[in-house]
Amino acid sequence: MAMPNLFLFSPSLTGFQACTNPSKHLKSFSLSPHHKRSLSVFASASTSSSPINVEYLEKEFSGHGASFAGLGEGCVVKMRTENGSAATLMLPSGLITSYKPQMWHGGSLEVLHTLVSEGEDGGSVVHGGVSVGFKCETEEGQPWSPSVWSLYDVRGNSETFIEVELMCTDAQDKVEVRNIVTLQEDLLSSELVISNWSSSSLQLMGSFVSHLTVSTPDATYAIGLEGSSYFSKPPLMSDFSIIPPGYIQRKKSGSNQPRGQTEDRIGNQPKENEDSNAEIEEEEDDNYTHLTEKMSKIYTTAPRQLTIIDRGKRNSVTVGRIGLDELYIFSPGSSYEWYGKYAYICVGPSAVLKPVVLDPEAVWRVAQYLHNPNL
């Protein structure tokens, strides 16, 4: 199987989680808080109160393989390489809603699973896709989560790679958060860069989550997990999660639901009551892990890349991670309609069981990638 081309990632990314010398390791990014780029582009992307200037973005970033279309007060960014592989992300949410790699038979195939529903304000809300859900907490105990993204730059071209760089507009003071989405002929990657310029440490926890569309979990296997240790956990919840109704069963105390269990919607699992059963670490005993049953696991010793095979669609996707030790896998099970709205698998690198502490003046870089081995 061909290995994905990772030349777009910083050479310092593999094998570390934080560096204290950003000028040495992050040459391709200007992460200093004193960096003065022309902010007209950054300001043109939306905040929660202003629409995106799509015409300006088209003029500013033409010629790099990306196009822009308005969607309400937001924007859709479309990337397409010359071989036909394509990806789509939305602003200001930063959600990747589509990845269609070119296949061996000459056509393209949608890899991601999304659902569109009506929001509280009557507009459309998209769930699924590829999302970045991390919670940041200061030493003073003030939690926040990057959730609003603006377009900062577009690099590359349709012949080699297309790189869309987003910047978080709702980050805390002296904390900079960037999300770099890169499309190549056979690979889609998401790289998160968090720079802590404050004088206190920052605790980070959460996950990348990719909703991979499948014919049915009954026909789907995760290859390469034999011997990997894991803990069974409730599904990770975020604003983009797709969880079948009634999937999470809450414990009962008499006739009332317990108040000690709450859902953290920033990439963390629900918090159990203190009297819940002790966690048990288990180990996969099969290299072909069948995903037909309901499951939600966080692996602590999984390989850096594994392959998801869907025999129903005769398709496979290699999922890889850089800089994160844990791996999250969720399957809703095969009791739902084939090719329906719950025919998907969630997978993504995470830092949930062991949060990451980012020291002052340090930079944290992590990434996940979806590689298409079917060319």
C-alpha positions as CSV (number, residue, x, y, z in Angstrom):
1,M,0.0,0.0,0.0
2,A,1.4,3.4,-1.0
3,M,2.3,5.7,1.9
4,P,0.7,9.2,1.9
5,N,2.9,12.1,1.0
6,L,3.4,14.1,4.2
7,F,5.8,16.8,2.9
8,L,3.3,19.5,3.5
9,F,3.5,19.0,7.3
10,S,6.2,20.9,9.1
11,P,9.3,18.7,9.5
12,S,9.1,19.2,13.3
13,L,5.5,17.9,13.5
14,T,6.2,14.2,13.7
15,G,7.0,12.8,17.2
16,F,6.4,15.9,19.4
17,Q,3.5,17.7,21.0
18,A,4.9,21.0,22.0
19,C,8.0,23.0,21.2
20,T,9.4,26.0,23.0
21,N,11.2,27.5,20.1
22,P,8.6,28.4,17.4
23,S,11.1,30.4,15.3
24,K,13.2,27.3,14.8
25,H,10.5,24.7,14.2
26,L,7.6,26.7,12.5
27,K,9.4,28.3,9.6
28,S,6.4,28.1,7.3
29,F,4.1,30.0,9.8
30,S,4.4,33.4,11.3
31,L,3.1,32.7,14.7
32,S,4.4,35.7,16.7
33,P,1.7,37.8,18.2
34,H,3.5,40.8,16.7
35,H,3.2,39.4,13.2
36,K,1.7,42.1,10.9
37,R,0.1,40.6,7.9
38,S,-2.4,42.6,5.9
39,L,-5.5,41.9,8.0
40,S,-7.9,43.0,5.3
41,V,-8.3,39.3,4.3
42,F,-8.7,38.1,7.9
43,A,-11.3,40.8,8.5
44,S,-13.2,39.9,5.4
45,A,-14.1,36.5,6.8
46,S,-17.1,36.3,9.0
47,T,-17.5,36.8,12.7
48,S,-20.8,35.8,14.3
49,S,-22.2,39.3,13.4
50,S,-20.9,40.1,9.9
51,P,-21.3,38.3,6.6
52,I,-18.4,37.0,4.6
53,N,-17.3,39.1,1.6
54,V,-17.2,36.3,-1.0
55,E,-16.3,38.6,-3.9
56,Y,-13.3,39.9,-2.0
57,L,-12.1,36.4,-1.2
58,E,-12.4,35.3,-4.9
59,K,-10.4,38.3,-6.0
60,E,-7.7,37.9,-3.3
61,F,-7.2,34.1,-3.5
62,S,-7.8,33.3,-7.2
63,G,-5.3,31.0,-8.9
64,H,-4.7,28.7,-5.9
65,G,-7.2,26.0,-6.8
66,A,-9.9,27.2,-4.4
67,S,-13.2,28.8,-5.1
68,F,-15.8,30.5,-2.9
69,A,-19.6,30.6,-2.8
70,G,-21.9,32.4,-0.4
71,L,-24.2,30.5,1.9
72,G,-26.4,32.7,4.0
73,E,-24.0,35.0,5.9
74,G,-21.4,32.2,5.6
75,C,-19.2,30.8,2.9
76,V,-18.4,27.5,1.2
77,V,-14.7,27.0,0.2
78,K,-14.3,24.4,-2.6
79,M,-10.9,22.8,-3.4
80,R,-10.2,20.7,-6.4
81,T,-7.0,19.1,-7.8
82,E,-6.3,18.5,-11.5
83,N,-6.8,14.7,-11.0
84,G,-10.4,15.3,-9.9
85,S,-10.1,14.9,-6.1
86,A,-12.2,17.6,-4.3
87,A,-13.0,18.8,-0.8
88,T,-15.4,21.4,0.6
89,L,-15.4,23.2,4.0
90,M,-17.7,25.8,5.5
91,L,-17.0,29.1,7.2
92,P,-17.3,30.3,9.9
93,S,-17.7,26.8,11.4
94,G,-14.6,25.3,9.8
95,L,-16.4,22.0,9.2
96,I,-15.2,19.9,6.2
97,T,-18.4,18.6,4.7
98,S,-17.1,16.7,1.6
99,Y,-14.1,14.8,0.5
100,K,-14.3,13.1,-2.9
101,P,-11.0,11.4,-3.9
102,Q,-10.4,10.1,-7.4
103,M,-10.8,6.3,-7.6
104,W,-9.1,3.6,-9.6
105,H,-12.1,3.3,-11.9
106,G,-11.8,6.9,-13.1
107,G,-14.6,8.4,-11.0
108,S,-14.7,10.0,-7.6
109,L,-16.4,8.7,-4.4
110,E,-17.7,10.6,-1.4
111,V,-15.8,9.6,1.8
112,L,-17.5,11.8,4.4
113,H,-21.0,11.5,5.9
114,T,-23.1,14.5,6.7
115,L,-26.7,15.3,7.7
116,V,-28.6,18.6,7.2
117,S,-31.3,19.6,9.6
118,E,-33.2,22.7,10.5
119,G,-31.7,24.9,13.2
120,E,-33.4,26.8,16.0
121,D,-33.4,30.0,13.9
122,G,-35.0,28.2,10.9
123,G,-31.8,27.9,8.9
124,S,-30.0,24.8,7.9
125,V,-27.5,23.1,10.2
126,V,-24.9,20.6,9.0
127,H,-23.6,17.7,11.2
128,G,-20.9,15.1,10.5
129,G,-18.0,15.6,8.2
130,V,-14.6,16.3,9.6
131,S,-14.5,18.6,12.7
132,V,-12.0,19.9,15.2
133,G,-13.3,19.9,18.7
134,F,-10.8,20.9,21.4
135,K,-11.5,22.5,24.8
136,C,-8.8,24.8,26.2
137,E,-8.6,25.7,29.9
138,T,-6.4,28.2,31.6
139,E,-4.8,27.7,35.0
140,E,-7.5,30.0,36.4
141,G,-10.1,27.4,35.3
142,Q,-11.6,29.4,32.4
143,P,-12.6,27.0,29.7
144,W,-13.3,28.0,26.1
145,S,-13.3,26.2,22.7
146,P,-12.2,27.4,19.2
147,S,-15.5,27.4,17.3
148,V,-15.5,30.4,14.9
149,W,-13.0,30.5,12.1
150,S,-11.9,33.1,9.5
151,L,-10.0,32.5,6.3
152,Y,-6.4,33.7,6.7
153,D,-4.6,32.4,3.6
154,V,-4.8,30.1,0.6
155,R,-1.6,28.6,-0.8
156,G,-0.6,26.1,-3.5
157,N,-2.3,25.2,-6.8
158,S,-4.5,22.5,-8.3
159,E,-1.4,20.7,-9.8
160,T,0.4,19.9,-6.5
161,F,-1.6,20.8,-3.3
162,I,-4.2,23.3,-2.1
163,E,-3.8,24.6,1.4
164,V,-6.5,26.6,3.2
165,E,-5.4,28.2,6.5
166,L,-8.0,29.3,9.0
167,M,-7.6,31.4,12.1
168,C,-9.9,31.2,15.2
169,T,-11.6,34.5,15.9
170,D,-12.9,33.7,19.3
171,A,-9.6,32.6,21.0
172,Q,-8.6,33.9,24.3
173,D,-6.1,36.8,24.5
174,K,-2.5,35.7,23.9
175,V,-3.6,32.4,22.5
176,E,-3.5,31.8,18.8
177,V,-5.3,28.9,17.1
178,R,-4.9,28.0,13.4
179,N,-6.4,25.2,11.4
180,I,-4.7,24.2,8.1
181,V,-6.7,22.1,5.7
182,T,-4.7,20.6,2.8
183,L,-5.9,18.7,-0.2
184,Q,-3.5,16.6,-2.4
185,E,-4.3,14.1,-5.1
186,D,-4.6,11.2,-2.7
187,L,-4.8,12.9,0.7
188,L,-6.9,15.3,2.9
189,S,-5.3,16.6,6.1
190,S,-6.3,18.8,9.0
191,E,-3.5,20.4,11.1
192,L,-4.2,22.3,14.3
193,V,-1.6,24.8,15.6
194,I,-2.1,26.3,19.0
195,S,0.4,29.0,20.2
196,N,0.3,29.9,23.9
197,W,1.9,33.4,24.2
198,S,0.6,33.9,27.8
199,S,2.5,33.6,31.0
200,S,0.5,30.6,32.3
201,S,0.0,27.1,31.0
202,L,-3.0,25.9,29.0
203,Q,-4.7,22.5,29.3
204,L,-6.0,21.1,26.0
205,M,-8.4,18.2,25.5
206,G,-10.6,17.0,22.6
207,S,-10.4,15.3,19.3
208,F,-10.5,15.4,15.5
209,V,-13.6,13.5,14.4
210,S,-14.2,12.2,10.9
211,H,-17.6,10.8,10.0
212,L,-16.8,8.2,7.3
213,T,-19.7,7.1,5.2
214,V,-20.2,3.3,4.8
215,S,-22.8,1.0,3.3
216,T,-23.4,-0.4,6.7
217,P,-21.2,-1.1,9.8
218,D,-21.9,-4.8,9.2
219,A,-19.7,-4.6,6.1
220,T,-17.0,-2.4,7.7
221,Y,-13.7,-3.4,9.3
222,A,-10.9,-1.6,11.0
223,I,-7.6,-3.2,10.0
224,G,-4.5,-3.1,12.2
225,L,-5.9,-2.8,15.8
226,E,-4.9,-6.3,17.0
227,G,-3.1,-5.9,20.4
228,S,-4.2,-2.3,20.9
229,S,-5.4,-1.4,24.3
230,Y,-8.7,0.6,24.7
231,F,-11.3,1.9,27.1
232,S,-15.0,1.8,26.3
233,K,-16.4,5.3,26.6
234,P,-19.6,7.2,25.7
235,P,-19.5,8.8,22.3
236,L,-17.7,12.1,22.1
237,M,-20.2,15.0,21.8
238,S,-19.8,18.2,19.8
239,D,-21.9,20.6,17.8
240,F,-21.2,18.4,14.7
241,S,-21.8,15.0,16.2
242,I,-24.3,12.5,14.7
243,I,-25.5,10.2,17.4
244,P,-28.6,8.0,16.9
245,P,-31.5,8.9,19.2
246,G,-31.4,6.9,22.4
247,Y,-27.9,5.7,21.8
248,I,-26.5,7.0,25.1
249,Q,-28.4,5.2,27.9
250,R,-28.4,7.2,31.1
251,K,-28.4,5.4,34.5
252,K,-31.5,5.5,36.5
253,S,-31.8,6.1,40.3
254,G,-35.3,5.1,41.2
255,S,-37.6,6.9,38.8
256,N,-35.3,9.9,38.2
257,Q,-32.4,10.4,35.9
258,P,-29.1,11.2,37.8
259,R,-28.0,14.8,37.8
260,G,-24.3,13.8,38.1
261,Q,-23.9,12.9,34.5
262,T,-23.6,15.8,32.0
263,E,-22.6,16.0,28.4
264,D,-19.5,18.1,27.6
265,R,-20.0,19.3,24.0
266,I,-16.4,20.3,23.5
267,G,-14.9,17.0,22.5
268,N,-15.2,15.3,25.9
269,Q,-17.1,12.3,27.0
270,P,-20.1,12.6,29.4
271,K,-19.0,12.7,33.0
272,E,-20.2,9.7,35.0
273,N,-21.4,9.7,38.6
274,E,-18.7,9.1,41.2
275,D,-20.2,5.7,42.1
276,S,-20.0,4.4,38.5
277,N,-18.1,1.2,37.8
278,A,-14.3,1.3,37.6
279,E,-12.9,1.6,34.1
280,I,-11.6,-1.5,32.6
281,E,-8.8,-1.5,30.0
282,E,-9.2,-4.1,27.3
283,E,-7.3,-5.3,24.3
284,E,-8.3,-6.1,20.7
285,D,-7.7,-9.7,19.8
286,D,-8.4,-9.5,16.1
287,N,-6.6,-7.6,13.4
288,Y,-9.8,-7.3,11.4
289,T,-12.0,-5.5,14.0
290,H,-15.6,-5.9,12.8
291,L,-17.6,-2.7,13.4
292,T,-21.1,-4.2,13.1
293,E,-22.0,-3.8,16.8
294,K,-22.5,-0.6,18.7
295,M,-19.2,0.5,20.1
296,S,-17.5,3.6,21.3
297,K,-13.8,3.2,22.3
298,I,-10.7,5.3,22.9
299,Y,-7.5,3.4,22.1
300,T,-4.3,4.2,23.9
301,T,-1.9,2.1,22.0
302,A,-3.3,2.0,18.4
303,P,-1.0,2.3,15.4
304,R,-0.4,5.7,13.9
305,Q,-2.4,4.7,10.9
306,L,-5.1,2.1,10.2
307,T,-7.3,1.3,7.3
308,I,-11.1,1.3,7.3
309,I,-12.5,-1.2,4.7
310,D,-16.1,-1.1,3.5
311,R,-16.9,-4.3,1.6
312,G,-20.3,-3.1,0.6
313,K,-18.8,-0.1,-1.3
314,R,-15.6,-1.9,-2.1
315,N,-13.8,1.1,-0.7
316,S,-11.1,1.8,1.9
317,V,-9.7,4.8,3.7
318,T,-6.4,5.0,5.6
319,V,-6.7,7.2,8.7
320,G,-3.5,8.6,10.2
321,R,-2.6,10.9,13.0
322,I,0.5,12.9,14.0
323,G,1.2,14.3,17.5
324,L,-1.7,12.6,19.4
325,D,-1.5,9.3,21.2
326,E,-5.1,8.3,21.5
327,L,-7.5,7.1,18.8
328,Y,-11.3,7.4,19.0
329,I,-13.6,5.0,17.1
330,F,-17.4,5.0,17.3
331,S,-19.9,2.8,15.4
332,P,-23.7,3.3,15.7
333,G,-24.1,-0.4,14.8
334,S,-25.9,-2.2,12.0
335,S,-29.5,-2.0,13.2
336,Y,-30.2,1.0,10.9
337,E,-31.0,1.4,7.3
338,W,-28.2,0.5,4.8
339,Y,-26.8,3.6,3.1
340,G,-29.1,5.6,5.5
341,K,-28.4,8.6,7.8
342,Y,-26.7,6.3,10.4
343,A,-24.6,4.4,8.0
344,Y,-21.2,5.8,9.1
345,I,-18.2,5.3,11.3
346,C,-16.5,7.9,13.4
347,V,-12.7,7.9,13.8
348,G,-10.2,10.4,14.9
349,P,-7.1,11.2,17.0
350,S,-7.8,12.5,20.5
351,A,-6.5,13.8,23.8
352,V,-9.4,12.9,26.1
353,L,-8.0,10.4,28.6
354,K,-4.8,12.3,29.0
355,P,-5.2,16.1,28.4
356,V,-2.1,17.9,27.1
357,V,-0.6,20.8,29.1
358,L,0.9,23.5,26.9
359,D,3.5,25.6,28.6
360,P,3.9,29.4,28.3
361,E,5.6,30.4,25.0
362,A,5.0,26.9,23.6
363,V,3.4,25.7,20.4
364,W,1.3,22.6,20.0
365,R,0.9,21.0,16.5
366,V,-1.2,18.0,15.8
367,A,-2.8,16.6,12.6
368,Q,-4.9,13.9,11.1
369,Y,-5.1,12.8,7.5
370,L,-7.4,10.7,5.3
371,H,-5.4,8.9,2.6
372,N,-7.0,7.4,-0.5
373,P,-5.2,4.1,-1.4
374,N,-7.6,3.4,-4.3
375,L,-5.9,5.3,-7.1
